[in-house]
Structures are given as C-alpha cells and as structure tokens.
Amino acid sequence: MKSTDTKFARWYALREKGLLRFVLVQGVLQWGFGTAVLWLAIMAIFAGDGFNVIAAAPTALVIFPLGGVAFGFLMWFALDSISNRG
C-alpha cells in the first residue's frame, strides 16, 4: 500500500499552483476542450450526414469548457477533501 504522501504527491504539486490555475488547466483546457473535441468527433462519425461539425463546433467549444469550470471546482474540492482525510 502506498503511503499518503506518495499517493497524493501529484495532487499536492497541483494544489501548490492554486485553485484558479487548476480550474483553468484541468477543468477548462483538459476536460472542457478535450470533451468538446471528442464529442464533435463522435458525433461526426456516428450521426452521419445530418450532423454539421462546423456549425456545432462553436457551441461545443463554449458549452463544454463552461462545464469544465464546474468540473474543475468539483475536482479541486473533492481531491482536497480526500487528501485531508488520507
């Protein structure tokens, strides 16, 4: 079993950089834009000719990153809570 310090070493390093940076990088950039691009690709493959990627991209590139803000905050507080218990 890993010690708590080793187990949460990555979290502690991210935490040192601050909440705002975590939300922007982990939430908006990684989760938000990553999910938007993945969703657009999946829709283009499975929805067929009825799906216009060019028309859907602006909406996806706004909605998913906004969800990424919520995701980032939720993950910050969840990881912080878990690491304090650990």
C-alpha distance (Angstrom), angle and dihedral (degrees) to the residues before:
residue distance angle dihedral
M1 . . .
K2 3.79 . .
S3 3.76 119.7 .
T4 3.80 117.4 -111.4
D5 3.80 92.1 -110.4
T6 3.79 93.0 54.1
K7 3.79 93.3 40.8
F8 3.79 93.2 54.6
A9 3.81 99.7 31.9
R10 3.82 93.2 112.1
W11 3.80 91.3 47.7
Y12 3.81 92.1 50.2
A13 3.81 90.4 50.9
L14 3.82 91.1 50.6
R15 3.80 91.4 44.5
E16 3.80 91.6 55.4
K17 3.82 89.5 61.6
G18 3.81 91.7 58.9
L19 3.77 142.7 -112.8
L20 3.81 97.7 -80.9
R21 3.79 93.9 52.4
F22 3.82 90.8 46.1
V23 3.80 92.6 51.5
L24 3.81 93.0 46.2
V25 3.80 97.4 44.4
Q26 3.81 103.4 32.5
G27 3.79 97.7 29.4
V28 3.79 108.9 31.9
L29 3.80 103.4 25.2
Q30 3.78 103.2 32.2
W31 3.80 103.4 29.3
G32 3.82 101.2 24.0
F33 3.79 102.2 43.3
G34 3.80 93.0 31.3
T35 3.79 91.7 54.3
A36 3.81 91.9 44.7
V37 3.80 92.4 53.9
L38 3.80 92.1 44.0
W39 3.83 91.7 48.6
L40 3.81 91.6 49.3
A41 3.82 90.9 50.0
I42 3.81 93.4 47.8
M43 3.79 92.1 46.9
A44 3.81 91.3 48.6
I45 3.80 90.9 51.9
F46 3.80 100.7 42.3
A47 3.82 105.0 27.7
G48 3.77 93.5 57.9
D49 3.77 125.1 -158.9
G50 3.80 93.7 -21.0
F51 3.80 92.2 73.1
N52 3.81 118.7 79.9
V53 3.82 108.2 -157.6
I54 3.80 93.1 -170.3
A55 3.81 92.1 54.4
A56 3.82 94.1 43.9
A57 3.81 97.4 44.7
P58 3.83 98.8 78.8
T59 3.80 91.8 51.2
A60 3.80 93.3 45.3
L61 3.80 91.6 47.1
V62 3.81 89.6 55.7
I63 3.82 103.3 36.9
F64 3.82 99.0 46.0
P65 3.84 95.6 47.5
L66 3.82 88.8 49.6
G67 3.79 86.8 53.6
G68 3.79 86.0 48.5
V69 3.80 89.4 61.9
A70 3.81 89.4 57.8
F71 3.81 90.7 43.0
G72 3.81 91.1 50.9
F73 3.80 93.8 50.8
L74 3.81 92.7 45.4
M75 3.80 92.0 49.3
W76 3.81 92.4 46.6
F77 3.79 93.3 54.4
A78 3.82 94.0 39.6
L79 3.81 93.3 50.8
D80 3.78 91.3 43.3
S81 3.80 90.8 51.9
I82 3.81 93.2 46.7
S83 3.81 93.3 47.1
N84 3.81 91.7 50.4
R85 3.81 90.6 53.4
G86 3.81 93.8 44.3
